[in-house]
């Protein structure tokens, strides 16, 4: 948690409604931080449907392994999240820590350990002392409450400078349902998947397989389209729970059910909201950049080109310096490996077209381009001129503060 | 050219011998810089064999296109290199500029334009005023001299803080031959190929096809194994010329000729020397890092893992902060996409084993690891524990100075 809040932070937080069927509590277990909460317990008094998406790292954390093993069971009663220690690359001790935590949670909540979900975030490679959870989970279960979303978001922060929450409503078969989500993440943020930890709960009644389908589809243009530093965490975890408590809504058990349209749109919008909040809290970020690529051979090619631009240190430092250095955008297009024809490329910063037909725009105005770069939110658009593929990804600038934050993170 | 020389610069420069058959001159054509040379002319009074390796960017510069088109001819009489402007993404104007430059050079030297090679480095997207070369190339040809290597290296610098030169000798069929090389590059340095501009000349007599074979093989573990910032330039050019002036050496016309052993070793050693000099001048670099991966499924897998580590902003900022943060090395192994088993990984900083069997080394000493990180040259080794593949790549740390240099490069 940084002393200085990102200048890109939201100006206000939404009122987070209570979602029937989920209660939360936080505690200060002293994992790493002093004088702040570092454990979150989410309790579903009746089993909730659950879906999950995790890091594609070949060296995932012990909690990721634990969640993946439980997911086929499809039902959740408890979620334990800690900040300060990722319980990653901790070997047998790491597995023992997940088992001990799940055991403590199952006893506190009164459920099976395969109904428990775990997530940890923080330093990699340090053994996690899970005995610290045993002492607090019982009290947390007793005191857990439904009106606690912002506090929940605060307990899972690491280098985040602000808590991340979002809420939406949707309608399924005439019944209004709610979705609330929290997220954390500021560095080691890159596809796939983008993040970080995020937990979304809805009171809709949706079967686990359908929930999984919705979530897997939803992450592509949202969490998997944001990048802070191209570094993929060992611990990325996004879990979606459905409590089924929305009065009168019949459970949806088919992913093709037309009644899901409104819910799908609301879910995707909420995921995008949370994902962009993560980028806006990118370590050291002072500017947010939306990179849109059009005219590529395919959507997938467009996304790879967009990520090549968004992950380029030279593009990101130019943004930090408010320098309309579109030559570096050309460089990043060229290194992406995707088809591109220099003489068909066009590049815009905001609404200012800076390059067209393989050279500087004849009407190029350095002053106009620089004025765009001086804004807080910058749109970069590249048209490849070859096909119909398009994609947008979001990133932030690369500043001296990023280097400072990451040069002494452990100390 | 920076006011502050990299702390990793060589303590002294080698004496660069004259190579029979090549003469050089530099001039201040005022392309971008003031009060310094910015054009280099290399002249081969008799046609030299030539080989080349270029950027894999899909948006290469006009000079790269020009060189590629001439290379099948196999013979060179002149090389014109300028700094300050890359003549990249300059469209028809860019092609016209290469034609005008080649025309001026062919007139000055008295050769065909397909015997001229061009390279430009600097800002992308700005039209290059090639008329500035026309006025200086005639005088440069007249004054060119063989004892001018360090000045040649200086004329091609951009953000480099020191000129890069190297020399080697070898033996072909009992005759001693010499190799001299110069290079420039400090940012936008990444495979493939790593760089930057580099020009190597030997007095050996070697046919163009053989020369190309030697060069293509040689770049893999040298220029294509260094990375400063993962950003691949549009202009990367490495040219190798053989003047054939070594007295009494019969031309080698077969790439499998056993007489090439000594030359091949000397060439590869010289390429590595120049490539590492580029990394040691990485923008803002304060530390040099050699990342060695062993025990991977294949050499190619090892190289991809090593590059994932070497390009990770979080690893590079940890090095800048002298933080033995091996958790980030684990992260980078995990995101590489290559096979890895957490429980078989071992990691060393210098001679200090920090992790083994999927967790922190039981004998881990933070003090010993930190002592390694405080050095200028840091060796990171990762054993994957799965196979026999190995590779080494070289990089530098990511510092606030990198951000500063690239945040206001154009201004």
Interface residues (C-beta under 8 A of the other chain):
Chain A: X55 X56 X57 X58 X59 X60 X86 X88 X89 X90 X91 X92 X93 X94 X123 X124 X125 X126 X127 X187 X188 X190 X229 X230 X231 X232 X233 X234 X311 X312 X313 X314 X317 X318 X320 X321 X323 X325 X326 X327 X328 X330 X331 X332 X333 X334 X335 X336 X337 X338 X339 X340 X342 X343 X345 X355 X357 X358 X359 X360 X398 X399 X400 X402 X403 X404 X406 X407 X408 X409 X410 X411
Chain B: X55 X56 X57 X58 X59 X60 X86 X88 X89 X90 X91 X92 X93 X94 X123 X124 X125 X126 X127 X187 X188 X190 X229 X230 X231 X232 X233 X234 X311 X312 X313 X314 X317 X318 X320 X321 X323 X325 X326 X327 X328 X330 X331 X332 X333 X334 X335 X336 X337 X338 X339 X340 X342 X343 X345 X355 X357 X358 X359 X360 X398 X399 X400 X402 X403 X404 X406 X407 X408 X409 X410 X411
